[in-house]
Amino acid sequence: QPLPPTGRPMSGKITKINAGQSHGFIRDKEHREVFFHRSDTTFGTFNKLTVGDAVAFELIEDRFSGPRATHVRPDKGRR
């Protein structure tokens, strides 16, 4: 199995959650909307996330689909 992609460490806040479609969006420090999927969160985290939550993640720059967050987890140091 290939290793999951890694990117540069970032932080931001959840702006949208679509639990029915298993994805959401994060606004990063550069004010961009960054997509993430349920599979990009740490185990059990997706169902606990709400709009406004501070999160830490790794940013992947994809030429075709745009920026994507991986390894999304709550950012305990930020509110």
Buried (B, 14 or more C-beta within 10 A) or exposed (E): EEEEEEBEEBBBBBEEBEEEEBBBBBBBEEEBEBBBBBEBBEEEBBEEBEEEBBBBBBBBEEEEEEBBBBBBBBBEEEE
